[in-house]
Every structure is written in structure tokens, then in C-alpha cells.
Amino acid sequence: MSLLEIKNLRVRVAGHEILKGIDLTIDSGEVHSIMGPNGSGKSTLAQVLARRETYQVIDGEVLFNGKDLLAMKPEEAACEGVFMAFQYPVEIPGISNTYFMRSALNAMRKYRNQDEMDAMDFLPMFREKVKLLEMDEKLMSRSVNEGFSGGEKKRNEILQMAVLEPKLAILDETDSGLDIDALRIVAKGVNAMRSKDRGMLVVTHYQRLLNYIVPDRVHVLVDGRIARSGGSELALELEEKGYGWIDGEAQATVPAST
Amino acid sequence: MSTNVNTIRELAERDYKWGFVTAVEEERVPRGLNEDIIRLISAKKREPQFMLEWRLKAFQYWASLEASQAEPKWANIKYAPIDYQDIVYYSAPKKKPGLQSLDELDPEILRTYEKLGIPLAEQKMLAGVAVDAVFDSVSVATTFKEKLAELGVIFCPFSEAVEKYPELVKRYLGSVVPYTDNFFAALNAAVFSDGSFVYVPEGVRCPLELSTYFRINAAETGQFERTLIVADRGAYVSYLEGCTAPIRDENQLHAAVVELVALDDAQIKYSTVQNWYPGDKQGRGGIYNFVTKRGKCAGVNSKISWTQVETGSAITWKYPSCILQGDNSAGEFYSVALTNNYQQADTGTKMIHLGKNTSSTVVSKGISAGHGQNTYRGLVKILKGASRARNYTQCDSLLIGDQCGAHTFPYIEVKNASARMEHEASTSKIGEDQLFYLQQRGLKTEDAVSMIVNGFCKQVFRELPMEFAVEAQKLLSVSLEGSVG
């Protein structure tokens, strides 16, 4: 059984069809990248998988570990092991990062009938992960994302991923707004999380991130369809030739599928 | 998004848990208000002449206001006219004469307080909270009296104070809130039946949190309690009050008065968790909470701090205030007010700076959900003699859904140029993006909303004594009856 199976997924947002029939399968241990020009539907795909309810699924099926993902509420999907690193992480004033992370972890443990983790057990584990992301510990007692720089917010997302240990990690344009040093740290965090028990879907506009997180498969999304799939070398080819290259080809040929 | 809205609506439909009625025999005066009723209340309480006279003067003043229709109308609240002749002004559980100990209390009342989680029994000593419990009009039990007496701290029902410490009562009663202060204060002065009295003698730091628990049980009655707290020179006291009432279709009036007096170097910390019955989802029933609370920092270096968490009542009209008379005195007001369904709140504070180097801090957090209307109304007044006065005001509103309202009326009057004033205000809305973020991290919608609201209120909660802060957080999540847009 595959970790994630997307079959003919069609999604509408505010009356417009954004995803026009996506087929994609990710197995545990694999890292897939979705690339594509602005407006091609990359982020929509990420948000739908995370179960954001402003997106209307009009056709298709998504199985996560064999379960109907589209029937799940966002928190159920999260507890089942779907994690999304946000492109624009929100601020939660008055709630400390540490408290937030422990609440999130315990909500998931409770869902899985595991004992909740007390502060004594949580903190050492948390500190370990904070170190991995090279984050200032002071940020952990600050309110969630409040007053964080753009880079700190993105690192905080990866930190959360490291704490929550999802089965499927979706990175929605995690590289946007990162300088090269922050990018390296983020990639280090992500690579440390690569495992045979975990699948990843890395959504990005630029190839740059894929120098650091080398994917097993690359899919190019154009106008709501996967126009081409290939190995990591496809990303390099794209960098060289630009999205226009795929665009022209997509119009001339039948869309490629995995 | 629609699911979010629905879940939050469901949350909103949660019921008021404190709405039960206790079956006790009660003794009440006839309906309506006139001099005879005042005399009857005073006689029932075996009051000395000075109290009766004070009540009668208050009644006459109130009657003149009523005749000229001077009930305050400036607040941002709407309600049908109150028929003051249709209220029972005194109701008390019948009791055996000369109640000596808690054991003699009607077990039904004890059970009520147990249900409410208000411990009256001695074992609760561990909690370090001394409780005075007011059931309808009278105070039914005060715990730890002996322990406090060793330190010279007086903590007793108001009626007992009138009997045993008439000099203290005479000196301070009405000294901060005179009966001429306003319509409801006049009404209270005329008919108040009980409440708590606290006196902390010079240099004593009261080792227990003192607490009063107010419970309206009887139907068609008003509750008019009066609390007076005096902290003598260098004294410190922390006082908590909590309130609940049964579910009834008609509105009930609660018009209380609280007076605080802090002498030189004294400190009073007054915390309220107000959870009167708020009415049902259609806005039927609920308590009209029309309350006058004011503290006087009479002495130098004195400090009065109000913290309130207002989640109940159909209508809340209250402005816990500080008169900063002593030089270097300080006033604080920390407030969380939540209005949901059809609740209305017009609340805030007045900080009146008279003394030199006086400072005040105002932090108000208003949360509106459902069709709730939440108004912050505040006055900071720096008088001529108040050199180098300072005020910091922060006024934040949080909206849940798109059918509620938040309003802010901050008044500032400065008559001394050396004053330093800061005012910050914000209005925000629980957004779909915030909720989704928390849900994506595994939190259920209701827990996500609670977390956002608790974060919003944090500055105020941390001013509450520990066990009350926990209580307040729980109460807030239960009362959180919002909707998201």
C-alpha cells in the first residue's frame, strides 16, 4: 500500500477550477517535489492535502495509508500523520512556542491513544530539535511566530515537523524568503527527517532548494495538471530552460503521468 | 470554513452549567419598594438607627431620581424598562435561630456550594482561601474566621460588621461610593441586604486569599450586596469574588456596590470571576449586572488593583475605578469581558489622578462572539495637582464571527502638563488562517479557539491568583460561544 495515492483530483477555488485532474503516488521513504510556475496550482494541492476547507474538491480520490483523506477534518489528517509546513506561518499572540508544541504533540498522542507527554519528558526532546534547527532557545518561550523574522518562522515550521514526526511532510514553498544560510539550515533539518517511514512532498517554485534536498521524483505542474515527471535531473533541466519549455511541450503533447 | 463555523456554533450551544435551582425554604419581603420595605429589611437585620437613617436617605434620593427618570441611559446597552416595583428586594433561606456553625446550615445550601465547587468545609483550609458565601440576600457562611481573627483581620458578613464594628462601618460606608453617586448605587444603599466586610489592621499582610461567593437562587428577586474592604496602613489583602445564578426566563437585577479603601502603603488586590446566568441563545433571561465598584488610594504609596473576568450576565454595566489621592499611589485595572449570544457589556474603568506621581495601568481585553456587543468605556483624568502622573492604557478587542460588535470609548482629560499618557488599542478577528494553522497541528476547532482566546487574555490572567487563573481559563472555554467568519 502506498503512503499517498492521489487519483484524478479536481479542485475548485472561488468558482475556478485550479486542479484539473492530478494523479500522484508517494511511497514511504520517497521525497517528491512539485514544481511549477506561479498560479499552476502547487499550493492548492498542498492545502487540499492538509484539508483546508476553503478548497472545494469536485472530483477524484485521495488515499492516505489506505484511508480516505478527503473525508478527514484538518485535525484528523494532522493526527493521522499529515503535516504541512506553511508558506505563511501565522502568529498566535500570548501562547508560547513551547506550550503550543506540547499541546499539538499531545493532541496527536491522545488521538493515537498514547499517554500525554509531561513537560519533564517533552523539554529535553524539544531542546534537541531546537539545536538541530540552530534556533535561539529564547524564541521558544516567545509567542508562536510573534516577532519572528521570515527565516525564523520557516525554521520554526521545520522544528514543528521534527517534533511531530509526521508520516507525510508537505513543505509549501518553505524556501521562499530564505537567505542562503537559512536555506541550508532548513535543508539540514529536512534531510535529518528523511526516513524509510516517511514520505515528503516538497512544493517549490525554484530549483535552488532541491540542491540541498535532493528529491527522488520531480513533477512539473502546469495549469492544474502534472505536465511532466522525472528524476531530480528534471529540476536542473527546468532551471536551465524555464517553465516555458514545459508549457510549450504540454500544449503539444498529452500530459505525462506517473 | 463552513465546518469551522458550525463547530464553533455548536460550541456556542453549550449550556450554562450553573443553572440549577436549590430547593430551600425562603423568607422574603413583599414585592415592591417603599419606605416600609426599607424599614422591614433594616428591622429583619436588627440594624442600628444610623443604618436605617442612611438607607432612608438613600431611598429618598433614589426615588427622586426615579421620579425624574434619571436612570442612566448613556451606556451602550439596550434593555426593556425595569419595573422597580415588581422586584422582591429581600429573600433569605429560612434558618434556625442563632446559627452557630456550618453544621447547622441547610444541607441543601451546602450541597449547592459543593456543586459549584465552592468549598466551605474546614478541610478546604489547604486551599488557603477563606470564603464568605452569600446566598440570595444573606451571607450564609464564613470560613476561617478564627484564624483570621488571630491576626486582627476582620472578614465577616456585612450585617455582622454593622452589629459588631459599627464605628468602622460608620467611618467608611459610603466614603468611596456615596449613595448619591448614581442611580444604582442609591438603590443599593437603600436595599442592600448583605455582602462582605473586610478590615486588615495596620501592618498585617493577610495570609489567605479572602473570597466571597455570590449565588442568586430565588426567583423574581434582586441581589444587592455591598462589600467594603479597608486596608489600614501598610496592610495587604487579596480578595476574590465569584458569582452564579440559576437559569430563569425573566431577567434578574443585580446592583452591587464595592468600596475599597487603602491607607498609607496599603495594597488591595480585588479579583472577580463573574459568571452570572447570561440568558439563553435567543437572549431570553439572564442577570442585569449593574455594579458600582470603586477604590480609593487614600494614603501615600498605596495601591489598588482590579482584575475582572466577566463572562456571565445578560448585561454588564460596571467600571471598577481608582481614585488616586495619595501621592505615589497606583491603580490597576485588568479586564477580560466576553459577550456571546445576545450578551451586552459596557465596562471599563475610571482612573482619577489627584496625588503627585500617581500612576495607573489599564489593560482591557474584550471578546465578542455570536451577537454579543462589547463596549470598553474608560476615563483617565489627571487633575491639576497631579504632577508627573502616568497612565498606560491598552485596549484590545477580539471578534469571533461577523454578527458581533466591539466598541471603544476612551476618554482622557489632562489638566496637568507634566502628565505622561500612553494609549494603545487594537481590534482583531479570529481568522480562518489562524484556526487552520492550529488544526493542522492536530488541535480540534474548539481547542484552537480556546487557545487563541486564552493567548489573547494572557496579560490579564497572569494577574489572577493561580487557582483562579485556571478556573478563568476553563470558564472562558465553556463560555466561548463564538462563531468565525
Interface residues (C-beta under 8 A of the other chain):
Chain A: A50 R51 R52 E53 T54 K73 P74 E75 A77 A78 C79 F83 M84 F86 Y88 P89 V90 I92 P93 G94 I95 F100 S103 A104 L105 A107 M108 Y111 S143 Q160 L164
Chain B: M1 S2 T3 N4 G431 E432 D433 Q434 F436 Y437 L438 Q439 Q440 R441 G442 L443 K444 T445 D447 M451 I452 N454 G455 F456 C457 K458 Q459
